[in-house]
Amino acid sequence: MQIQQALDIVRVVGNHAVHPGKIDLKDDKATVVRLLELVNLIAEQMISQPKHVKAMFDSLPDEQRQQIERRDKSSDTK
């Protein structure tokens, strides 16, 4: 929900900034900084964090990782 709202904010503010086909170079610095913070938040949660978690999971010993994967498969069928 939080990422969806962040994406909506970036989309709505971005659409208002460029329609009707002109970029408003008078946008205030605070708005631009906040939008960039949202883009960074989106990238962190959707790209960086999953990569870090996957790398850590992949570094677990094979036997423990396989046990977890078997557990997950069995819970998927319930």
PDB file of N, CA, C and O in Angstrom, chain B, residues numbered from 101:
ATOM      1  N   MET B 101       0.834  -1.193   0.000  1.00  0.00           N
ATOM      2  CA  MET B 101       0.000   0.000   0.000  1.00  0.00           C
ATOM      3  C   MET B 101       0.878   1.257   0.000  1.00  0.00           C
ATOM      4  O   MET B 101       0.601   2.212  -0.725  1.00  0.00           O
ATOM      5  N   GLN B 102       1.923   1.250   0.806  1.00  0.00           N
ATOM      6  CA  GLN B 102       2.804   2.411   0.892  1.00  0.00           C
ATOM      7  C   GLN B 102       3.498   2.682  -0.447  1.00  0.00           C
ATOM      8  O   GLN B 102       3.591   3.831  -0.877  1.00  0.00           O
ATOM      9  N   ILE B 103       3.982   1.626  -1.100  1.00  0.00           N
ATOM     10  CA  ILE B 103       4.646   1.795  -2.393  1.00  0.00           C
ATOM     11  C   ILE B 103       3.643   2.277  -3.431  1.00  0.00           C
ATOM     12  O   ILE B 103       3.963   3.137  -4.252  1.00  0.00           O
ATOM     13  N   GLN B 104       2.442   1.735  -3.401  1.00  0.00           N
ATOM     14  CA  GLN B 104       1.409   2.166  -4.346  1.00  0.00           C
ATOM     15  C   GLN B 104       1.120   3.657  -4.170  1.00  0.00           C
ATOM     16  O   GLN B 104       0.985   4.383  -5.154  1.00  0.00           O
ATOM     17  N   GLN B 105       1.024   4.109  -2.933  1.00  0.00           N
ATOM     18  CA  GLN B 105       0.775   5.520  -2.685  1.00  0.00           C
ATOM     19  C   GLN B 105       1.944   6.373  -3.159  1.00  0.00           C
ATOM     20  O   GLN B 105       1.741   7.446  -3.728  1.00  0.00           O
ATOM     21  N   ALA B 106       3.175   5.899  -2.928  1.00  0.00           N
ATOM     22  CA  ALA B 106       4.354   6.633  -3.394  1.00  0.00           C
ATOM     23  C   ALA B 106       4.346   6.747  -4.914  1.00  0.00           C
ATOM     24  O   ALA B 106       4.631   7.811  -5.464  1.00  0.00           O
ATOM     25  N   LEU B 107       4.018   5.648  -5.588  1.00  0.00           N
ATOM     26  CA  LEU B 107       3.937   5.676  -7.048  1.00  0.00           C
ATOM     27  C   LEU B 107       2.834   6.623  -7.529  1.00  0.00           C
ATOM     28  O   LEU B 107       3.011   7.341  -8.513  1.00  0.00           O
ATOM     29  N   ASP B 108       1.702   6.620  -6.833  1.00  0.00           N
ATOM     30  CA  ASP B 108       0.605   7.521  -7.194  1.00  0.00           C
ATOM     31  C   ASP B 108       1.019   8.980  -7.041  1.00  0.00           C
ATOM     32  O   ASP B 108       0.708   9.807  -7.898  1.00  0.00           O
ATOM     33  N   ILE B 109       1.709   9.296  -5.970  1.00  0.00           N
ATOM     34  CA  ILE B 109       2.167  10.670  -5.746  1.00  0.00           C
ATOM     35  C   ILE B 109       3.091  11.112  -6.871  1.00  0.00           C
ATOM     36  O   ILE B 109       2.918  12.191  -7.439  1.00  0.00           O
ATOM     37  N   VAL B 110       4.074  10.270  -7.191  1.00  0.00           N
ATOM     38  CA  VAL B 110       5.024  10.609  -8.256  1.00  0.00           C
ATOM     39  C   VAL B 110       4.290  10.781  -9.589  1.00  0.00           C
ATOM     40  O   VAL B 110       4.583  11.704 -10.349  1.00  0.00           O
ATOM     41  N   ARG B 111       3.342   9.895  -9.865  1.00  0.00           N
ATOM     42  CA  ARG B 111       2.588   9.973 -11.115  1.00  0.00           C
ATOM     43  C   ARG B 111       1.746  11.240 -11.186  1.00  0.00           C
ATOM     44  O   ARG B 111       1.789  11.961 -12.184  1.00  0.00           O
ATOM     45  N   VAL B 112       0.981  11.516 -10.132  1.00  0.00           N
ATOM     46  CA  VAL B 112       0.076  12.669 -10.144  1.00  0.00           C
ATOM     47  C   VAL B 112       0.864  13.975 -10.214  1.00  0.00           C
ATOM     48  O   VAL B 112       0.562  14.840 -11.037  1.00  0.00           O
ATOM     49  N   VAL B 113       1.854  14.118  -9.369  1.00  0.00           N
ATOM     50  CA  VAL B 113       2.646  15.350  -9.376  1.00  0.00           C
ATOM     51  C   VAL B 113       3.396  15.479 -10.695  1.00  0.00           C
ATOM     52  O   VAL B 113       3.485  16.574 -11.252  1.00  0.00           O
ATOM     53  N   GLY B 114       3.935  14.377 -11.198  1.00  0.00           N
ATOM     54  CA  GLY B 114       4.637  14.409 -12.473  1.00  0.00           C
ATOM     55  C   GLY B 114       3.722  14.787 -13.620  1.00  0.00           C
ATOM     56  O   GLY B 114       4.099  15.575 -14.486  1.00  0.00           O
ATOM     57  N   ASN B 115       2.512  14.225 -13.631  1.00  0.00           N
ATOM     58  CA  ASN B 115       1.549  14.561 -14.688  1.00  0.00           C
ATOM     59  C   ASN B 115       1.181  16.042 -14.657  1.00  0.00           C
ATOM     60  O   ASN B 115       1.081  16.688 -15.700  1.00  0.00           O
ATOM     61  N   HIS B 116       0.981  16.570 -13.456  1.00  0.00           N
ATOM     62  CA  HIS B 116       0.630  17.984 -13.340  1.00  0.00           C
ATOM     63  C   HIS B 116       1.790  18.883 -13.762  1.00  0.00           C
ATOM     64  O   HIS B 116       1.578  19.995 -14.244  1.00  0.00           O
ATOM     65  N   ALA B 117       3.006  18.398 -13.577  1.00  0.00           N
ATOM     66  CA  ALA B 117       4.178  19.213 -13.895  1.00  0.00           C
ATOM     67  C   ALA B 117       4.427  19.305 -15.398  1.00  0.00           C
ATOM     68  O   ALA B 117       4.994  20.293 -15.865  1.00  0.00           O
ATOM     69  N   VAL B 118       4.014  18.297 -16.163  1.00  0.00           N
ATOM     70  CA  VAL B 118       4.360  18.286 -17.589  1.00  0.00           C
ATOM     71  C   VAL B 118       3.191  18.544 -18.528  1.00  0.00           C
ATOM     72  O   VAL B 118       3.403  18.714 -19.728  1.00  0.00           O
ATOM     73  N   HIS B 119       1.975  18.577 -18.024  1.00  0.00           N
ATOM     74  CA  HIS B 119       0.831  18.831 -18.914  1.00  0.00           C
ATOM     75  C   HIS B 119       0.500  20.296 -18.913  1.00  0.00           C
ATOM     76  O   HIS B 119       0.540  20.897 -17.839  1.00  0.00           O
ATOM     77  N   PRO B 120       0.196  20.889 -19.955  1.00  0.00           N
ATOM     78  CA  PRO B 120      -0.089  20.343 -21.283  1.00  0.00           C
ATOM     79  C   PRO B 120       1.146  20.283 -22.179  1.00  0.00           C
ATOM     80  O   PRO B 120       1.172  20.926 -23.229  1.00  0.00           O
ATOM     81  N   GLY B 121       2.133  19.552 -21.799  1.00  0.00           N
ATOM     82  CA  GLY B 121       3.299  19.385 -22.650  1.00  0.00           C
ATOM     83  C   GLY B 121       4.452  20.295 -22.291  1.00  0.00           C
ATOM     84  O   GLY B 121       5.434  20.365 -23.031  1.00  0.00           O
ATOM     85  N   LYS B 122       4.357  20.984 -21.186  1.00  0.00           N
ATOM     86  CA  LYS B 122       5.437  21.876 -20.767  1.00  0.00           C
ATOM     87  C   LYS B 122       5.892  21.476 -19.375  1.00  0.00           C
ATOM     88  O   LYS B 122       5.078  21.181 -18.501  1.00  0.00           O
ATOM     89  N   ILE B 123       7.194  21.470 -19.183  1.00  0.00           N
ATOM     90  CA  ILE B 123       7.742  21.224 -17.850  1.00  0.00           C
ATOM     91  C   ILE B 123       7.819  22.566 -17.143  1.00  0.00           C
ATOM     92  O   ILE B 123       8.347  23.539 -17.682  1.00  0.00           O
ATOM     93  N   ASP B 124       7.291  22.604 -15.942  1.00  0.00           N
ATOM     94  CA  ASP B 124       7.318  23.839 -15.160  1.00  0.00           C
ATOM     95  C   ASP B 124       8.632  23.910 -14.406  1.00  0.00           C
ATOM     96  O   ASP B 124       8.812  23.231 -13.396  1.00  0.00           O
ATOM     97  N   LEU B 125       9.535  24.719 -14.888  1.00  0.00           N
ATOM     98  CA  LEU B 125      10.844  24.844 -14.249  1.00  0.00           C
ATOM     99  C   LEU B 125      10.790  25.677 -12.977  1.00  0.00           C
ATOM    100  O   LEU B 125      11.810  25.885 -12.321  1.00  0.00           O
ATOM    101  N   LYS B 126       9.602  26.150 -12.631  1.00  0.00           N
ATOM    102  CA  LYS B 126       9.448  26.955 -11.426  1.00  0.00           C
ATOM    103  C   LYS B 126       9.066  26.104 -10.216  1.00  0.00           C
ATOM    104  O   LYS B 126       8.831  26.650  -9.138  1.00  0.00           O
ATOM    105  N   ASP B 127       9.000  24.781 -10.369  1.00  0.00           N
ATOM    106  CA  ASP B 127       8.672  23.926  -9.224  1.00  0.00           C
ATOM    107  C   ASP B 127       9.647  24.215  -8.095  1.00  0.00           C
ATOM    108  O   ASP B 127      10.837  24.442  -8.309  1.00  0.00           O
ATOM    109  N   ASP B 128       9.109  24.201  -6.905  1.00  0.00           N
ATOM    110  CA  ASP B 128       9.966  24.526  -5.774  1.00  0.00           C
ATOM    111  C   ASP B 128      10.889  23.358  -5.431  1.00  0.00           C
ATOM    112  O   ASP B 128      10.559  22.191  -5.645  1.00  0.00           O
ATOM    113  N   LYS B 129      12.029  23.703  -4.905  1.00  0.00           N
ATOM    114  CA  LYS B 129      13.071  22.717  -4.595  1.00  0.00           C
ATOM    115  C   LYS B 129      12.571  21.664  -3.606  1.00  0.00           C
ATOM    116  O   LYS B 129      12.913  20.489  -3.736  1.00  0.00           O
ATOM    117  N   ALA B 130      11.781  22.061  -2.636  1.00  0.00           N
ATOM    118  CA  ALA B 130      11.280  21.123  -1.619  1.00  0.00           C
ATOM    119  C   ALA B 130      10.449  20.009  -2.257  1.00  0.00           C
ATOM    120  O   ALA B 130      10.578  18.845  -1.878  1.00  0.00           O
ATOM    121  N   THR B 131       9.599  20.360  -3.220  1.00  0.00           N
ATOM    122  CA  THR B 131       8.780  19.356  -3.893  1.00  0.00           C
ATOM    123  C   THR B 131       9.654  18.384  -4.670  1.00  0.00           C
ATOM    124  O   THR B 131       9.435  17.173  -4.628  1.00  0.00           O
ATOM    125  N   VAL B 132      10.635  18.910  -5.375  1.00  0.00           N
ATOM    126  CA  VAL B 132      11.539  18.063  -6.152  1.00  0.00           C
ATOM    127  C   VAL B 132      12.297  17.113  -5.234  1.00  0.00           C
ATOM    128  O   VAL B 132      12.416  15.925  -5.534  1.00  0.00           O
ATOM    129  N   VAL B 133      12.805  17.617  -4.132  1.00  0.00           N
ATOM    130  CA  VAL B 133      13.548  16.778  -3.185  1.00  0.00           C
ATOM    131  C   VAL B 133      12.647  15.683  -2.623  1.00  0.00           C
ATOM    132  O   VAL B 133      13.077  14.535  -2.510  1.00  0.00           O
ATOM    133  N   ARG B 134      11.414  16.012  -2.270  1.00  0.00           N
ATOM    134  CA  ARG B 134      10.486  15.015  -1.720  1.00  0.00           C
ATOM    135  C   ARG B 134      10.160  13.946  -2.752  1.00  0.00           C
ATOM    136  O   ARG B 134      10.075  12.764  -2.417  1.00  0.00           O
ATOM    137  N   LEU B 135       9.974  14.355  -4.016  1.00  0.00           N
ATOM    138  CA  LEU B 135       9.701  13.377  -5.063  1.00  0.00           C
ATOM    139  C   LEU B 135      10.889  12.442  -5.265  1.00  0.00           C
ATOM    140  O   LEU B 135      10.710  11.236  -5.430  1.00  0.00           O
ATOM    141  N   LEU B 136      12.091  12.990  -5.252  1.00  0.00           N
ATOM    142  CA  LEU B 136      13.280  12.138  -5.387  1.00  0.00           C
ATOM    143  C   LEU B 136      13.412  11.185  -4.201  1.00  0.00           C
ATOM    144  O   LEU B 136      13.844  10.045  -4.367  1.00  0.00           O
ATOM    145  N   GLU B 137      13.044  11.644  -3.015  1.00  0.00           N
ATOM    146  CA  GLU B 137      13.048  10.756  -1.846  1.00  0.00           C
ATOM    147  C   GLU B 137      12.068   9.601  -2.052  1.00  0.00           C
ATOM    148  O   GLU B 137      12.366   8.461  -1.695  1.00  0.00           O
ATOM    149  N   LEU B 138      10.900   9.894  -2.625  1.00  0.00           N
ATOM    150  CA  LEU B 138       9.924   8.835  -2.899  1.00  0.00           C
ATOM    151  C   LEU B 138      10.451   7.849  -3.931  1.00  0.00           C
ATOM    152  O   LEU B 138      10.272   6.640  -3.783  1.00  0.00           O
ATOM    153  N   VAL B 139      11.098   8.356  -4.974  1.00  0.00           N
ATOM    154  CA  VAL B 139      11.665   7.463  -5.992  1.00  0.00           C
ATOM    155  C   VAL B 139      12.726   6.571  -5.357  1.00  0.00           C
ATOM    156  O   VAL B 139      12.789   5.379  -5.656  1.00  0.00           O
ATOM    157  N   ASN B 140      13.561   7.134  -4.484  1.00  0.00           N
ATOM    158  CA  ASN B 140      14.565   6.335  -3.786  1.00  0.00           C
ATOM    159  C   ASN B 140      13.922   5.288  -2.876  1.00  0.00           C
ATOM    160  O   ASN B 140      14.401   4.157  -2.799  1.00  0.00           O
ATOM    161  N   LEU B 141      12.850   5.656  -2.194  1.00  0.00           N
ATOM    162  CA  LEU B 141      12.132   4.714  -1.329  1.00  0.00           C
ATOM    163  C   LEU B 141      11.573   3.558  -2.151  1.00  0.00           C
ATOM    164  O   LEU B 141      11.678   2.398  -1.753  1.00  0.00           O
ATOM    165  N   ILE B 142      10.980   3.878  -3.294  1.00  0.00           N
ATOM    166  CA  ILE B 142      10.424   2.846  -4.174  1.00  0.00           C
ATOM    167  C   ILE B 142      11.522   1.890  -4.627  1.00  0.00           C
ATOM    168  O   ILE B 142      11.356   0.672  -4.564  1.00  0.00           O
ATOM    169  N   ALA B 143      12.641   2.445  -5.083  1.00  0.00           N
ATOM    170  CA  ALA B 143      13.756   1.614  -5.554  1.00  0.00           C
ATOM    171  C   ALA B 143      14.319   0.759  -4.425  1.00  0.00           C
ATOM    172  O   ALA B 143      14.635  -0.412  -4.636  1.00  0.00           O
ATOM    173  N   GLU B 144      14.446   1.322  -3.246  1.00  0.00           N
ATOM    174  CA  GLU B 144      14.986   0.581  -2.104  1.00  0.00           C
ATOM    175  C   GLU B 144      14.093  -0.608  -1.760  1.00  0.00           C
ATOM    176  O   GLU B 144      14.574  -1.730  -1.604  1.00  0.00           O
ATOM    177  N   GLN B 145      12.797  -0.358  -1.644  1.00  0.00           N
ATOM    178  CA  GLN B 145      11.886  -1.428  -1.227  1.00  0.00           C
ATOM    179  C   GLN B 145      11.604  -2.446  -2.322  1.00  0.00           C
ATOM    180  O   GLN B 145      11.389  -3.621  -2.024  1.00  0.00           O
ATOM    181  N   MET B 146      11.600  -2.026  -3.569  1.00  0.00           N
ATOM    182  CA  MET B 146      11.232  -2.934  -4.651  1.00  0.00           C
ATOM    183  C   MET B 146      12.426  -3.624  -5.300  1.00  0.00           C
ATOM    184  O   MET B 146      12.267  -4.679  -5.912  1.00  0.00           O
ATOM    185  N   ILE B 147      13.619  -3.045  -5.176  1.00  0.00           N
ATOM    186  CA  ILE B 147      14.787  -3.609  -5.849  1.00  0.00           C
ATOM    187  C   ILE B 147      15.876  -3.993  -4.860  1.00  0.00           C
ATOM    188  O   ILE B 147      16.295  -5.150  -4.813  1.00  0.00           O
ATOM    189  N   SER B 148      16.334  -3.033  -4.071  1.00  0.00           N
ATOM    190  CA  SER B 148      17.497  -3.263  -3.206  1.00  0.00           C
ATOM    191  C   SER B 148      17.224  -4.260  -2.091  1.00  0.00           C
ATOM    192  O   SER B 148      17.976  -5.219  -1.920  1.00  0.00           O
ATOM    193  N   GLN B 149      16.156  -4.043  -1.332  1.00  0.00           N
ATOM    194  CA  GLN B 149      15.874  -4.938  -0.212  1.00  0.00           C
ATOM    195  C   GLN B 149      15.665  -6.383  -0.656  1.00  0.00           C
ATOM    196  O   GLN B 149      16.250  -7.280  -0.049  1.00  0.00           O
ATOM    197  N   PRO B 150      14.858  -6.652  -1.687  1.00  0.00           N
ATOM    198  CA  PRO B 150      14.712  -8.042  -2.126  1.00  0.00           C
ATOM    199  C   PRO B 150      16.038  -8.671  -2.553  1.00  0.00           C
ATOM    200  O   PRO B 150      16.267  -9.854  -2.304  1.00  0.00           O
ATOM    201  N   LYS B 151      16.913  -7.894  -3.193  1.00  0.00           N
ATOM    202  CA  LYS B 151      18.212  -8.425  -3.601  1.00  0.00           C
ATOM    203  C   LYS B 151      19.053  -8.801  -2.383  1.00  0.00           C
ATOM    204  O   LYS B 151      19.708  -9.843  -2.373  1.00  0.00           O
ATOM    205  N   HIS B 152      19.031  -7.941  -1.350  1.00  0.00           N
ATOM    206  CA  HIS B 152      19.802  -8.222  -0.132  1.00  0.00           C
ATOM    207  C   HIS B 152      19.277  -9.473   0.569  1.00  0.00           C
ATOM    208  O   HIS B 152      20.054 -10.320   1.010  1.00  0.00           O
ATOM    209  N   VAL B 153      17.963  -9.578   0.667  1.00  0.00           N
ATOM    210  CA  VAL B 153      17.366 -10.746   1.325  1.00  0.00           C
ATOM    211  C   VAL B 153      17.692 -12.009   0.544  1.00  0.00           C
ATOM    212  O   VAL B 153      18.057 -13.026   1.134  1.00  0.00           O
ATOM    213  N   LYS B 154      17.565 -11.956  -0.779  1.00  0.00           N
ATOM    214  CA  LYS B 154      17.872 -13.135  -1.603  1.00  0.00           C
ATOM    215  C   LYS B 154      19.332 -13.542  -1.450  1.00  0.00           C
ATOM    216  O   LYS B 154      19.637 -14.730  -1.340  1.00  0.00           O
ATOM    217  N   ALA B 155      20.231 -12.570  -1.441  1.00  0.00           N
ATOM    218  CA  ALA B 155      21.654 -12.884  -1.287  1.00  0.00           C
ATOM    219  C   ALA B 155      21.917 -13.555   0.053  1.00  0.00           C
ATOM    220  O   ALA B 155      22.692 -14.508   0.131  1.00  0.00           O
ATOM    221  N   MET B 156      21.277 -13.063   1.103  1.00  0.00           N
ATOM    222  CA  MET B 156      21.465 -13.676   2.429  1.00  0.00           C
ATOM    223  C   MET B 156      20.849 -15.073   2.466  1.00  0.00           C
ATOM    224  O   MET B 156      21.445 -16.003   3.010  1.00  0.00           O
ATOM    225  N   PHE B 157      19.648 -15.219   1.882  1.00  0.00           N
ATOM    226  CA  PHE B 157      19.001 -16.533   1.852  1.00  0.00           C
ATOM    227  C   PHE B 157      19.862 -17.526   1.076  1.00  0.00           C
ATOM    228  O   PHE B 157      20.051 -18.663   1.507  1.00  0.00           O
ATOM    229  N   ASP B 158      20.383 -17.088  -0.068  1.00  0.00           N
ATOM    230  CA  ASP B 158      21.225 -17.960  -0.889  1.00  0.00           C
ATOM    231  C   ASP B 158      22.518 -18.354  -0.187  1.00  0.00           C
ATOM    232  O   ASP B 158      23.129 -19.363  -0.538  1.00  0.00           O
ATOM    233  N   SER B 159      22.941 -17.570   0.801  1.00  0.00           N
ATOM    234  CA  SER B 159      24.177 -17.882   1.525  1.00  0.00           C
ATOM    235  C   SER B 159      23.954 -18.871   2.668  1.00  0.00           C
ATOM    236  O   SER B 159      24.914 -19.331   3.287  1.00  0.00           O
ATOM    237  N   LEU B 160      22.683 -19.202   2.952  1.00  0.00           N
ATOM    238  CA  LEU B 160      22.415 -20.217   3.982  1.00  0.00           C
ATOM    239  C   LEU B 160      22.957 -21.561   3.517  1.00  0.00           C
ATOM    240  O   LEU B 160      23.058 -21.813   2.316  1.00  0.00           O
ATOM    241  N   PRO B 161      23.305 -22.423   4.469  1.00  0.00           N
ATOM    242  CA  PRO B 161      23.741 -23.769   4.073  1.00  0.00           C
ATOM    243  C   PRO B 161      22.656 -24.469   3.258  1.00  0.00           C
ATOM    244  O   PRO B 161      21.463 -24.310   3.516  1.00  0.00           O
ATOM    245  N   ASP B 162      23.098 -25.245   2.272  1.00  0.00           N
ATOM    246  CA  ASP B 162      22.165 -25.909   1.348  1.00  0.00           C
ATOM    247  C   ASP B 162      21.079 -26.684   2.062  1.00  0.00           C
ATOM    248  O   ASP B 162      19.909 -26.586   1.692  1.00  0.00           O
ATOM    249  N   GLU B 163      21.436 -27.448   3.070  1.00  0.00           N
ATOM    250  CA  GLU B 163      20.444 -28.291   3.746  1.00  0.00           C
ATOM    251  C   GLU B 163      19.341 -27.456   4.390  1.00  0.00           C
ATOM    252  O   GLU B 163      18.162 -27.790   4.267  1.00  0.00           O
ATOM    253  N   GLN B 164      19.710 -26.378   5.072  1.00  0.00           N
ATOM    254  CA  GLN B 164      18.695 -25.527   5.714  1.00  0.00           C
ATOM    255  C   GLN B 164      17.832 -24.826   4.659  1.00  0.00           C
ATOM    256  O   GLN B 164      16.621 -24.697   4.839  1.00  0.00           O
ATOM    257  N   ARG B 165      18.439 -24.376   3.571  1.00  0.00           N
ATOM    258  CA  ARG B 165      17.684 -23.719   2.512  1.00  0.00           C
ATOM    259  C   ARG B 165      16.696 -24.693   1.879  1.00  0.00           C
ATOM    260  O   ARG B 165      15.557 -24.324   1.593  1.00  0.00           O
ATOM    261  N   GLN B 166      17.127 -25.936   1.658  1.00  0.00           N
ATOM    262  CA  GLN B 166      16.237 -26.944   1.082  1.00  0.00           C
ATOM    263  C   GLN B 166      15.090 -27.273   2.026  1.00  0.00           C
ATOM    264  O   GLN B 166      13.962 -27.482   1.580  1.00  0.00           O
ATOM    265  N   GLN B 167      15.366 -27.323   3.333  1.00  0.00           N
ATOM    266  CA  GLN B 167      14.300 -27.576   4.305  1.00  0.00           C
ATOM    267  C   GLN B 167      13.252 -26.463   4.251  1.00  0.00           C
ATOM    268  O   GLN B 167      12.049 -26.721   4.286  1.00  0.00           O
ATOM    269  N   ILE B 168      13.722 -25.249   4.167  1.00  0.00           N
ATOM    270  CA  ILE B 168      12.800 -24.106   4.089  1.00  0.00           C
ATOM    271  C   ILE B 168      11.967 -24.188   2.813  1.00  0.00           C
ATOM    272  O   ILE B 168      10.756 -23.973   2.845  1.00  0.00           O
ATOM    273  N   GLU B 169      12.615 -24.498   1.694  1.00  0.00           N
ATOM    274  CA  GLU B 169      11.905 -24.596   0.423  1.00  0.00           C
ATOM    275  C   GLU B 169      10.876 -25.726   0.448  1.00  0.00           C
ATOM    276  O   GLU B 169       9.782 -25.571  -0.095  1.00  0.00           O
ATOM    277  N   ARG B 170      11.214 -26.873   1.076  1.00  0.00           N
ATOM    278  CA  ARG B 170      10.240 -27.967   1.216  1.00  0.00           C
ATOM    279  C   ARG B 170       9.064 -27.522   2.080  1.00  0.00           C
ATOM    280  O   ARG B 170       7.908 -27.803   1.766  1.00  0.00           O
ATOM    281  N   ARG B 171       9.373 -26.826   3.169  1.00  0.00           N
ATOM    282  CA  ARG B 171       8.302 -26.327   4.046  1.00  0.00           C
ATOM    283  C   ARG B 171       7.376 -25.405   3.264  1.00  0.00           C
ATOM    284  O   ARG B 171       6.154 -25.495   3.375  1.00  0.00           O
ATOM    285  N   ASP B 172       7.967 -24.526   2.479  1.00  0.00           N
ATOM    286  CA  ASP B 172       7.148 -23.577   1.709  1.00  0.00           C
ATOM    287  C   ASP B 172       6.289 -24.279   0.671  1.00  0.00           C
ATOM    288  O   ASP B 172       5.142 -23.888   0.451  1.00  0.00           O
ATOM    289  N   LYS B 173       6.829 -25.311   0.029  1.00  0.00           N
ATOM    290  CA  LYS B 173       6.048 -26.071  -0.955  1.00  0.00           C
ATOM    291  C   LYS B 173       4.886 -26.774  -0.279  1.00  0.00           C
ATOM    292  O   LYS B 173       3.785 -26.815  -0.827  1.00  0.00           O
ATOM    293  N   SER B 174       5.116 -27.333   0.911  1.00  0.00           N
ATOM    294  CA  SER B 174       4.044 -28.059   1.588  1.00  0.00           C
ATOM    295  C   SER B 174       2.982 -27.108   2.095  1.00  0.00           C
ATOM    296  O   SER B 174       1.810 -27.482   2.153  1.00  0.00           O
ATOM    297  N   SER B 175       3.351 -25.887   2.465  1.00  0.00           N
ATOM    298  CA  SER B 175       2.337 -24.922   2.928  1.00  0.00           C
ATOM    299  C   SER B 175       1.564 -24.344   1.752  1.00  0.00           C
ATOM    300  O   SER B 175       0.445 -23.865   1.930  1.00  0.00           O
ATOM    301  N   ASP B 176       2.140 -24.380   0.551  1.00  0.00           N
ATOM    302  CA  ASP B 176       1.436 -23.888  -0.639  1.00  0.00           C
ATOM    303  C   ASP B 176       0.290 -24.818  -1.019  1.00  0.00           C
ATOM    304  O   ASP B 176      -0.702 -24.366  -1.591  1.00  0.00           O
ATOM    305  N   THR B 177       0.405 -26.089  -0.719  1.00  0.00           N
ATOM    306  CA  THR B 177      -0.618 -27.049  -1.116  1.00  0.00           C
ATOM    307  C   THR B 177      -1.763 -27.130  -0.103  1.00  0.00           C
ATOM    308  O   THR B 177      -2.773 -27.784  -0.365  1.00  0.00           O
ATOM    309  N   LYS B 178      -1.621 -26.494   1.009  1.00  0.00           N
ATOM    310  CA  LYS B 178      -2.676 -26.553   2.049  1.00  0.00           C
ATOM    311  C   LYS B 178      -3.734 -25.526   1.819  1.00  0.00           C
ATOM    312  O   LYS B 178      -4.687 -25.437   2.592  1.00  0.00           O
TER     313      LYS B 178
END
